[in-house]
Amino acid sequence: MNRILVAEDEDRIASFVSKGLRAAGFTPTVVDDGVSALDYAVTGEFDLLVLDIGLPGMDGFEVLKRLRESRSQLPVIILTARQSITDTVAGLEGGADDYMSKPFRFEELLARIRLRLREDPREPEVTVLTHGALALDLRSRRAAVEGRTVELSAREFALAETFLRHPGQVLSREQLLSHVWGYDFDPGSNVVDVYVRYLRKKLGVQWFETVRGMGYRLVEAA
């Protein structure tokens, strides 16, 4: 199980990322200042660092600079509110493997983390998710049921993708909100229930089981 170090000083975002990573099968550790981020990063106990720039004590650029000076090859994804080209270039030229600006969707961050953790770069990229008669083409963003193309909106596709990446697993409304709508969405909203209804109508009611008091589950394929 991959261990991810998350250096983020905003509690809400740190909690959002940590919960999402744990739900995706990773083991996250959160630190909230730059000095701790560097101390943890150089231990060799982590597989990837998600690094904010605006950290107290030592900013993310300095953390990255010292990490690379120590000859650490730990993959680093910068996750920051700074969106200027100057900052992006500084981060990538400073040794970051990727740069992502806030606000962000967790699914995109997860995809980038998985990409950086891929052990064999020659391993073919998964471009189609299948589950029984369901198929999602991740490149064309098209869905199909028994070979019949079904048009989905961007949100519907993202929700369906989340289910297909966790077949048979009960996903809470909070997990689905954080994966598909991001950390800014109202946790009291019924938008998940509304979009599950959309998916049932378009893809078939048999796929999406309501687990009372817990959430939803993609039914195992026959």
Secondary structure, DSSP 8 states (H G I E B T S, - for coil): --EEEEE---HHHHHHHHHHHHHTT-EEEEE-SHHHHHHHHTTS--SEEEE-SS-SSS-HHHHHHHHHHTT----EEEEES---HHHHHHHHHTT-SEEEESS--HHHHHHHHHHHH-S-TTS----EEEETTEEEETTTTEEEETTEEE---HHHHHHHHHHHHSTT-EE-HHHHIIIII-TTS-TT--HHHHHHHHHHHHH-GGGEEEETTTEEEE----
